[in-house]
Amino acid sequence: MAAKPERKETLKVILDSNALFVPLKFKIDIFGELERLLNRRFDLILLSAVKRELETLAKKGSPKLRREAACALRLTEKCRLVEVDAGSLVDVDDVIVKAAAEWKAVVFTNDEQLRKRLRDISVPVIYVRQKSRLEIDGLI
């Protein structure tokens, strides 16, 4: 049986802030795992609202959280920063849901409530499974 041909279009993957904490908490190489899981070209998207959230945590969190947020911010250098107009949206999760729905993008998050909201609108979600690997819920 021949291998399936790789799709040519680039898949957009929006990162939630907690996705960037995965390498620290679970010792998972998220970039390698995303390549394995998706098996196609993808573009890691960091929304400006998510970056602001990480910057706030790096300044105002507990000492441990500040260190973790600083490491997460270093990982953002491998992502494409996209300025989004949050408009009346105050909650970062609302911004992610809106962007994912508009762009037909996949979202990488471990936030249970956000995952449920995204699945309710048929947005595929990448998450950590058994603290050892990434898994996707939904069809790409």
C-alpha positions in Angstrom: 0.0 0.0 0.0 1.4 3.4 -1.0 1.8 6.2 1.5 -0.7 9.0 1.3 0.6 12.0 -0.6 1.3 15.0 1.6 -1.2 17.9 1.3 0.3 21.1 -0.1 -1.6 23.7 1.8 -0.2 24.9 5.1 -2.2 24.3 8.2 -2.7 27.1 10.7 -2.2 26.1 14.3 -3.1 28.7 16.9 -1.3 28.3 20.2 -2.9 29.0 23.5 -0.6 30.2 26.3 -0.7 26.9 28.1 0.5 25.1 25.0 3.8 26.9 25.5 4.2 25.6 29.0 4.0 21.9 27.8 7.7 21.5 27.2 8.4 22.7 30.8 5.6 20.7 32.6 5.7 17.4 30.6 9.1 17.4 28.9 7.5 17.1 25.5 9.1 18.6 22.3 6.0 20.2 21.0 7.5 21.1 17.7 8.6 17.6 17.0 5.3 16.2 18.2 3.4 18.6 16.0 5.3 17.4 13.0 4.7 13.8 13.9 1.0 14.3 14.6 0.1 16.6 11.6 2.4 15.0 9.0 2.2 18.1 6.9 3.4 21.7 6.7 2.0 23.9 9.4 2.3 27.5 10.5 2.4 28.1 14.3 0.3 31.2 15.0 0.8 33.3 18.2 -2.0 35.8 18.6 -1.0 39.1 20.1 -3.5 38.7 22.9 -1.8 35.4 23.9 1.6 37.1 23.8 0.3 39.9 26.1 -1.1 37.3 28.5 2.4 35.6 28.7 4.1 38.9 29.2 1.8 39.8 32.0 2.5 36.4 33.7 6.2 36.9 33.2 5.9 40.2 35.1 3.2 39.7 37.7 3.0 36.0 38.4 4.5 34.0 41.3 8.3 33.6 41.0 7.9 30.0 39.5 5.2 31.2 37.1 7.4 34.2 36.0 10.3 31.8 35.2 8.0 29.5 33.3 6.4 32.4 31.4 9.8 33.7 30.5 10.7 30.3 29.0 7.4 30.2 27.2 8.1 33.6 25.7 11.4 32.3 24.3 9.5 29.5 22.5 7.3 32.2 20.9 10.2 33.1 18.7 9.5 30.0 16.6 5.9 31.2 16.0 4.4 33.8 13.7 3.0 36.7 15.7 -0.4 37.9 14.4 -1.9 41.1 15.6 -5.6 40.7 16.3 -8.1 43.4 17.0 -9.8 42.0 20.1 -12.4 44.7 19.8 -14.9 44.2 22.6 -13.5 40.8 23.5 -11.7 40.9 26.9 -11.1 37.2 27.4 -8.1 35.7 25.5 -10.1 32.5 25.0 -12.8 34.5 23.2 -10.1 35.9 20.9 -8.8 32.4 20.2 -12.3 31.0 19.4 -13.1 33.9 17.1 -9.8 33.6 15.2 -10.0 29.8 14.9 -13.5 29.9 13.5 -12.7 32.7 11.0 -9.4 31.1 9.8 -10.6 27.5 10.0 -7.5 26.8 12.1 -6.5 24.1 14.5 -5.9 25.2 18.2 -3.3 23.7 20.5 -4.5 24.0 24.1 -4.9 22.0 27.3 -7.6 24.2 28.7 -10.7 22.0 29.2 -13.3 24.7 28.9 -11.6 26.2 25.8 -11.4 22.7 24.2 -15.1 22.1 24.8 -16.0 25.5 23.3 -13.9 24.8 20.2 -15.3 21.3 19.7 -18.8 22.7 20.0 -18.0 24.8 16.8 -16.2 21.9 15.1 -12.7 23.3 15.5 -10.0 20.6 15.7 -8.0 20.8 19.0 -4.5 19.5 19.8 -3.9 18.6 23.4 -1.5 16.6 25.7 -2.5 13.0 26.1 -1.3 10.9 29.1 1.3 13.6 29.9 3.5 12.0 27.2 2.3 12.9 23.7 0.1 15.2 21.7 -3.2 14.1 20.3 -5.8 15.8 18.0 -9.5 15.8 18.6 -11.4 16.5 15.4 -10.8 16.3 11.7 -8.3 18.4 9.8 
